[in-house]
Structure formats: C-alpha cells, structure tokens
Amino acid sequence: MKKILTFFTILIIAIFTFVQRACAEELYKFTSANFDTSNSIIVLSGQDTPAGAVLPNIKLIKMENPSRAYFDIDSSIITFPKQDWKFQSSDIKEIKINQFSINPNVVRVVMYFDNDYNPDNIKFLRIKNNIIIKFKDGNMCDNEYFHNTFRDEHSSSSDFYEYLTIMMPVPSQNDTIADQIQDAFNTQAEQILARKELKLNTKYYLNNITPKPTGVLINGFGAVTIERPMILTNPSRIIYDLPNTLVDMKIRNKEYRISETETVKVGQFSVNKARIVITTEDVSNYIPIYSSDNQSLIIANYQKTNNSTLYNNSSNVIAYNKEKNDPLTESMMLKFDAPIVHGIDRYQDKVILYLYNVSKYHDENFKAAYKNTLFNNAQISLMPQIGLKLTIPVEQDAMVSTYLGADGRSIKIKIKEARKKTQEKVTIPPSIIFNPADNKKASDDNKKVVIDAGHGGKDVGATSGGIYEKDITLDVAKRVEKLLKQKGYQVIMTRPDDTYVSLQERVDISENNNPDIFVSIHVNSSVRPEITGVETHYYHQESMTLAQTVHSSLASAIQSPNRGLFKSKFYVINHTTVPAILVEIGFISNSGERAQLVGEKRKQATAKAIADGVQNYFKQYK
C-alpha cells in the first residue's frame, strides 16, 4: 500500500509540474518598460511570441475621479519591479505598471491624465515582441511609427529628459545566506518601495561596442539616432554623436583597437548624448549601417565591408509615397516587402542611401512619384551583388533627416530647405562638412575671441591648500591668448593681470568689442573632496555647438573624468550676445587634481585643448 501511495504521490507531482511548465510556456514575459517622452509612447518589451498573440486581448477601461484608464494583459508577467512614473510636462500625469494577479497571471497598466484628455486617443500596436501604447496622434505617414535614424542638426526640440518620480525597490537588509535564499523564493512577496527622483532617458541605451576589421559594431536597447559626423585633424578622426543616448559605465572612455592604425572610443559626451570617436586616416570611407530593427548598427569602412554578411533576407521596393510637411519641408517614403538593412553617406551636396538587401524596384514609378518635388533629381540604381543605391541631390544649406519604420519595412527621407532670401542670396556653409570637396583652410585673421579669466583681485574665487582659483585661471587664460594669437586670431582679455573686474564689466568688454565668441575659464570646487573632472557650461542655444566642440577637445586632452555639458545661467554667458561658454578645468578641492592644476604640464595641456577647440569650432561652423 505504501508503494502505491508513493507512486500516486510521484505521479501527481509530475502531472502538477508538467501542467505548471506548460502554463509557464504560455506566459508572455515582459522584460522591460520604457516611456519615450518625445513621441509619447510606452514600449513594453517581451520575449518573442507569435505575432498578434497578446494584442487582441487588450481592452481599455475608462474611469473618472480621477480621470484614468487601465487595461489588463492576460497570461502575462513582468520580470522587472512594478513601475510608478509621474510626469510634469504631458497630458499623461502618471503611469503604473504592475503584476495585478498571479494564477491567473495578469499585468495591469493604469494611466492617469488631465481631465480634458480624450482616452480614445490611446492606440495599441504590436510590433515583433513589443506592445506599443501611443498617447497622441503624430504625423507618422502611413506607418504606425517612424524613428529618426540620421539627422543633420546637432540640437533638436526632441532632445530632452523628462523629470519624473518612480518607485524603486528598497534593497533587502538580510545578510545571512539563509535569509537571501528565502528572499530568492519569495518572488511574489510585496516589495518595500521608496520614491526616487530621476531623469528618464529616452531612445537608446548603448551597452556594447565590438571592434571588427571592417569597423565598429554598436549594440544597445531602444532605437539609435546618429547626427551628421564631424571630421577633425591632428590626429585624423571622425566623430559621431548619438542624441538621447546613455552609455553603459563599463564601456565609457575605453579605447578599442580596430586595426594597427585605427582606434575607437565611446563616451558620455553630455547628459543625453553619446559620442563615438574613430581615429583613422580613412575618415571619408566610414558610414553608419543600420540593422532592420534599429537596435544595433555598424560604423563601417564600406571599402572593406563584405555586404553579404550584413543581412540574411532579401527585399524589394513595393510602394513609393511623398509628403509635404510644410512650405520648406518634403519627405520621400519607400515601402518594402521585407525588413531592410541600409547605410547612409552624407556629402555637402547630396545624401546617398545604400539599401543593401534590396534587389528590385520600378524606375518609372519612382520617377513619377517624386516629379516636381524636392526629390525630382533623385536617382536610384542597382548595384550588382550589393543592393540599391539611392542618390538625392540637396542644396548646400538644406537639412536632411532619415527615418526607419518600426517594422523595418519602410524608410523616410525628409529634406528641409533653407528659408528663401527675399533680398541678396546669402550662402551659409553647412554646419559640418562630411566628405568635403576640398580642404581649403579657413582664414582666422578676422576672427575675434574674448578670453575671460575667472575672478581676480579681491575676488580670489575658490581656495584650497593655500591656492587661489584666480591665479590658475589667469595663467591658463594667458596661455590660451598666446596660442590663439599664434594661430592668427584677435584676442581680447577681460583681465590681463590680477585685477578685480565685475561680472557686468566683463560683459561690457565683450559687447564693446563685438567678438565672434566668448570663453570664460574657471576652476571648480566641491564639498566632496573626492570629485574630479572637467565640465563646460552654456546657456543660450546658439552657444551649444561652441560648448560641444571646446569640451570635446578638453575632455580628450585632459586625463580627468569627463563631467559633460551643462546648461547653466552664469551671468557672463547669459548676458553676452555672442556664443559664450564657461569652462571648468578641474577641481581645486581635490588634492591630487589641485596639484596638477598648478603644474606646468596640466596648465599648458588645458590651454592647448581650449585653443584647439576654438579653432575646431571656427573650422567646422564658421
């Protein structure tokens, strides 16, 4: 009898385990939840399941007092802590995502919104293993969602962080092995949560960089955008900025070798922008190549790339469309029967798209679709064993952006013309020259720079260890003055010696001399003596490019942490009417960095980096 009971017990346990596993296999596991502030969408990402398996079960329930709506996703679990997001700058005020129940497994998403918000605007979309919740109608053409993959502009209204409040689990205080094991099994226990203020990153999280013989493979989560690259010399290098991107700490500022003569480094250039620097003599051969899901890309030397390794499926163009966005802006849209892999090459007078896995198109339909548009002279041609080449001529001062559909089966190219001049036509050089037609050196003779040495006289600035900030800033400022004069620039000093100059007097000196730029030099200080690093501040939008360029030079030359760019309302950079920045060259409060700041080597390297940044700015943007 005991054997029979044992047999039935084992059988019941086996059946229970089998049923449990079978049920588990049917569960839809959500692995992350992200809110894209610039497009007002939530992206719930999960493991791959058959398309359409979850979406039909979603039903939106509307409620009042307060105004809110929720929906449940059956047969689903979240593998991340429950989320509670609060926003201050959108119609949606709060979003909660949690495991509503277990057995049955139900995930609930609750959205609180303004009283005048219409919840009928909330739309659901299933793309691959993502559920997308859209909160507002956007001009997204005939595709549900386009993501910006490339853009000429280096700052945009979509570049921002959403300040929000979330609830984070409080780490367990259990120290014993037994307690930790018990916690591991109590996965459904109510977690202790604490409120945390933070900035929400949008778009892309870059967590891996892999050098290859043909270039650099970039991997991450989200959707990546690349800005028009910059080419710098001494040493020869090409720079790609990725807006709305956060770089994983483990790969920041590490140098990787591509070949014997080429290296790559990725860093957090500013609070919401990553920067990739490739040092190479073949700068004109590098182009970004995007995967069909836009989560990874290769910055490749296309002369060395084996195109057949970029894709495992072929595609054809099946439709051509156009759009008039405004009087100066038009878009070309191409639809394909399968996801595409594409690369982009930007010249002064044209943009070239390489559609690597696309083999068929209809030339007459293409020409007819874009007749009498900004794309009237665009040409598309077949490149045997490579794919299609789409060449679009553009005016020198036009702005180009490209977009990839969320399903990878459509692409959009948007061109914005420069505003037409009613009087004499003024030719403005492009902000960045990529694959330039020639390398004529810009004249520096007429460029005028104001160098502002922080503090002075009775205003000693920050002090530590008997060292005054005013002495360091004056020394470095004089070195910058000397280097810039050697390069042919006119330099005006707000203080040439240890004298007191008020903030308004510094501004007056700048305004009375009508310079091209204003650069203020300071030394930082903190109550936390362990902090070190360099940072650059700007206030007005037109000063951002100057800040980016000088800070890039400074961060590359100085062996100290790159603390990034800050938008700050310092008096001298707020009240000057020309592009103006304030550079913090290190921390006087850190004993190690203070010793460097008073040393010949650090002061000269800092001055040279600032002078080189100024010259790069004028070469690239003026």
Stockholm file with secondary structure:
# STOCKHOLM 1.0

chainA/1-622         MKKILTFFTILIIAIFTFVQRACAEELYKFTSANFDTSNSIIVLSGQDTPAGAVLPNIKLIKMENPSRAYFDIDSSIITFPKQDWKFQSSDIKEIKINQFSINPNVVRVVMYFDNDYNPDNIKFLRIKNNIIIKFKDGNMCDNEYFHNTFRDEHSSSSDFYEYLTIMMPVPSQNDTIADQIQDAFNTQAEQILARKELKLNTKYYLNNITPKPTGVLINGFGAVTIERPMILTNPSRIIYDLPNTLVDMKIRNKEYRISETETVKVGQFSVNKARIVITTEDVSNYIPIYSSDNQSLIIANYQKTNNSTLYNNSSNVIAYNKEKNDPLTESMMLKFDAPIVHGIDRYQDKVILYLYNVSKYHDENFKAAYKNTLFNNAQISLMPQIGLKLTIPVEQDAMVSTYLGADGRSIKIKIKEARKKTQEKVTIPPSIIFNPADNKKASDDNKKVVIDAGHGGKDVGATSGGIYEKDITLDVAKRVEKLLKQKGYQVIMTRPDDTYVSLQERVDISENNNPDIFVSIHVNSSVRPEITGVETHYYHQESMTLAQTVHSSLASAIQSPNRGLFKSKFYVINHTTVPAILVEIGFISNSGERAQLVGEKRKQATAKAIADGVQNYFKQYK
#=GR chainA/1-622 SS CHHHHHHHHHHHHHHHHHHHHHHHHHCEEEEEEEEETTTTEEEEEECCCCTTSSGGGCCCEEETTTTEEEEEEETEEESSCCEEEEESSSSEEEEEEEEEETTTTEEEEEEEECTTCCGGGCEEEEETTEEEEECSCCCCTTSSCEEEEEESCSCCTTCCCEEEEEEEECCCCCCSHHHHHHHHHCTTSCCCEEEEEEEECCSEEEEEEEEETTEEEEEEEECCCEECCEEETTTTEEEEEEETEEECGGGTTEEEESSSSCEEEEEEEETTEEEEEEECSCGGGEEEEECTTSSEEEEEETTTCCGGGGCSSCEEEEEEEEEEEETTEEEEEEEESSCCCEEEEECSSEEEEEETTEEECCHHHHHHHTTTSTTTTCEEEEETTTEEEEEEECCTTCEEEEEEETTSSEEEEEEECCCCCSSSCCCCCCSSCSSCSCCCCCCCTTCEEEEEECCBTTBCCSEETTEEHHHHHHHHHHHHHHHHHHTTCEEEESCSSSCCCCHHHHHHHHHHHCCSEEEEEEEECCSSTTCCCEEEEECSGGGHHHHHHHHHHHHHHSSSCEEEEEECCCHHHHHCSSCEEEEEEEETTSHHHHHHHTSHHHHHHHHHHHHHHHHHHHHHHC
#=GC SS_cons         CHHHHHHHHHHHHHHHHHHHHHHHHHCEEEEEEEEETTTTEEEEEECCCCTTSSGGGCCCEEETTTTEEEEEEETEEESSCCEEEEESSSSEEEEEEEEEETTTTEEEEEEEECTTCCGGGCEEEEETTEEEEECSCCCCTTSSCEEEEEESCSCCTTCCCEEEEEEEECCCCCCSHHHHHHHHHCTTSCCCEEEEEEEECCSEEEEEEEEETTEEEEEEEECCCEECCEEETTTTEEEEEEETEEECGGGTTEEEESSSSCEEEEEEEETTEEEEEEECSCGGGEEEEECTTSSEEEEEETTTCCGGGGCSSCEEEEEEEEEEEETTEEEEEEEESSCCCEEEEECSSEEEEEETTEEECCHHHHHHHTTTSTTTTCEEEEETTTEEEEEEECCTTCEEEEEEETTSSEEEEEEECCCCCSSSCCCCCCSSCSSCSCCCCCCCTTCEEEEEECCBTTBCCSEETTEEHHHHHHHHHHHHHHHHHHTTCEEEESCSSSCCCCHHHHHHHHHHHCCSEEEEEEEECCSSTTCCCEEEEECSGGGHHHHHHHHHHHHHHSSSCEEEEEECCCHHHHHCSSCEEEEEEEETTSHHHHHHHTSHHHHHHHHHHHHHHHHHHHHHHC
//
